[in-house]
């Protein structure tokens, strides 16, 4: 119960990596706010947490690309649990198409969810973390945030940005005892990846729980030495290149 008394907010918490992260955080004793746009998915995670671990959990519905909704989301969690100790910026989207076919609206949509949303959420939680001189923030990046590739300029740009944001914010938060790290997965067997590459060989892909373990390990007190960095987590999998 290393996280007993801690409150975690997980975006994209209704399925995939986010769902497994919520459950794993709860297994360590954390109270968990499950944030996504699907009430049904969030409620299922909350119910599973309560039945399996007996810890507190709540559903928070939010479009994380909307600054006002993010503000309301953070306020709901603070009203229910009193604080936010752990922020997992997991929500993400991908647009897979050539650059010349990428519309301005599609470009903005990817940046809103993958880059602006973590900024909005950090703005809401960091002031209280600074006052307590304690907090952990994990941003979910991608192996594509470390390289280039075809047909995903918006996505690759957003993931390079979130890695840069993590490193900058992590350095700035060091004096306040707030740790900020990123996890960069390769291909993971999630709905988003299956939709993008339905016919791709998944034999080397990781499962959502594999990434959840990396995320939660970075949250635990044993990782106090790690901040302002990115952990690449893709096992033997290779980025989907088409």
N, C-alpha and C positions, 0 to 999 in steps of 0.2 A: 504493500500500500504506500509506495514511495510518493505518490501524488495526492494522497489524502489531504483534503483542505484546499486543493488547487481547483481553479475553474478554467476550463478550456473551451474556446470557441473554434469550431471547425467549419470552414466553408466547403461547399460541395460535399457535405457530410452524409447525403442520403444514399450514396451508392459508391461502388468501386473503392478506390484508395481512401476516400474520405470516410466511408462507412467503416472500413476496417480500422482506420485510425481512431475513430470515435470509440469503438468497442475496446480497442487495446488501451486507450487512455483510461477508460472506465475500469478496466481490469486492474489498473494500478491505483485506483481509488479516486480519480479525478471526477468532478462534476462536469458534465459535458453539455454544451449548447450545440445542437445539430442544425446547421444552417444550410438551406438550399431553397429552391423554388417549388419543389414538390412536397406538399404536406404529407401525402401518403408515404413517400419514401422516408421522410424525416421521422414521422410518427412510428414507423416500423423499427427504426434504429433506436429511438427512445424507449420503446417497449422492450426491445431485446436487452438493452442496457439494464433497465430496471429489473427485469425478470432474471437475468443471468448474474448480475453483480450487486443488485440492491442499492446502487448509487443513484444520485439525482441526475436527471437529464431533462432537456426541454427542446422543443421544436421552435426554430426561428425562421420564418419565411422572409426571403430577401433576394432582390436582384442586386448582386454585389457590384454591378457596374453603375449603379445609381447612388450617388453620394448621400442623398437624403435618406434612402432606404437603409444604407449602411449605418448612418447615424441612429436611426430608429432601432435597428438590429442591436447595436451595442448597448443602447439604453435599456432595451428589454432584458438583455442578459444581466446587466448590472442591477436592475430592479429585482430580478428573480434570485440571483446568486450573490449580489453585492460587489462583484469585481470580475476582472478577466486577467488571469495570470498567464495563460497560454493561448497564443493565436496561431492557428494553422491555416495559412492562405492556400487552400487546395483547389478551389474552383478554377476551372480552365476550359478553354474552347480552342478548336483548331479549324482553320480554313485551308483546305487542300486543293489548290488550283494554281495555274500559272499566274505570274505577276500581272501580265497584260489583261487577264480576265478578272482580277481582283478589284472589286468596286471600292469606292471611298467608304461606303457604309460598312462593307465587310471588314475593311482594314480597321475602321474605328471600333467596330464590335469586338474584334480580337484584342485590341489594345485596352478597351474599357474593362474587359473581364480579366485579362491576364496581367495587366500592368496597373491600371488605375485603381482597380478594386483593392489590391494589397496596400496601395498608398492610402486609400480612404480608410481602410480598416486600421492600419497602423496609426493614422492620425487620431482615431477614436480611442485606442487602447494605450498608446505610449505615455500620454501625460500622467495617468494614474500609475503606470509602471514606474515612471521616473520618481514619483512621490514615494513609492514603496521601495525603490531601489531593487526591484526584482521583476523578472518577466522573461518569457521565452517566446520568440516568434520564428516560425518555420515557413518559408515560402517554397512552394512546389514549382520548380523550374522544369528543365528537360535536358536531355543530352543534346538536343538541337540548340540549346542556349550556348553551346561551346563550339559550334561548327556551322558551316553553311550547307545548303542543299536546295534542290529544285522544288518548285511548286508549293512553297509554303513560306513565302517572304514575310507575310504578316505574323505568322506564328513564330518563326525564328527570331524576328526582330523583337517580339514581345518577351521571349525567353532570355535573349541576351540582356534585355533591359532589366528583367527581374533579378538576374544574377548580379548585375551592376548595382541595383538598388540594395540588394542584400549586403553586399560588401561595404557600400557607403554607410548604410544605416547601422550595420553591425559595429563599424569603427566608431561612429558617433555615439552609440549607446554604451560603449564599454565603461565609461566612468559611472554609469548608473546601475551597473550590474544586470543589464538587459542583454541577453544573448539573441543574436539574429543569424540564422543560417538558412541555406537553401538545400533542397534535395533535387537532384537531376536524374529522374528515371529514364531508362530506355523504354522499349516497348513493353507494355503491361496489358494483360488480358482484361481490359475494361470495355464497357459498352462503346465509349467514344472511339477507342482504337479498333474495335470490331466493325463499327460503322465505316471507318475510314479505310480499313484494309480487310474486307471480309474474306478474301481468298488467300490471304498471306499465311505462310507457314508459321504457326504459333508455338512450335515445339520448344523454342528457346526463350519464349516470352516469360516474364515473371508474372506472379499473381499479385493482386492488390495487397494481400497481407504481407508480402515480402517487402514492399515499400513502406507499409505502415510500421513495420518493425524498425526500419531505418529512421523514420520520422520520430517515433516515440523514444528511441534510444537517444536521440539528440535533445529531447525534452527532459529526460531524467537527470537528476543531480550528478550522476557519474560523468556526464559530458560537460561539466562546468568549464573545462579547458577549451572547448570548441566554440568559436564564434566568428562571425564575419567571413564565413567561407561557404563553399559548395561541396556537397558530397555527391559524387557520381554513383548511381546505383542501377546497373543494368545487367549484372551477371554475365551470362554468355550471349545475351541478346544483342542484335545489331539494329540500328535505326532503320525504320521502314523508309526506303529511299525513292519509292515511286509515287 
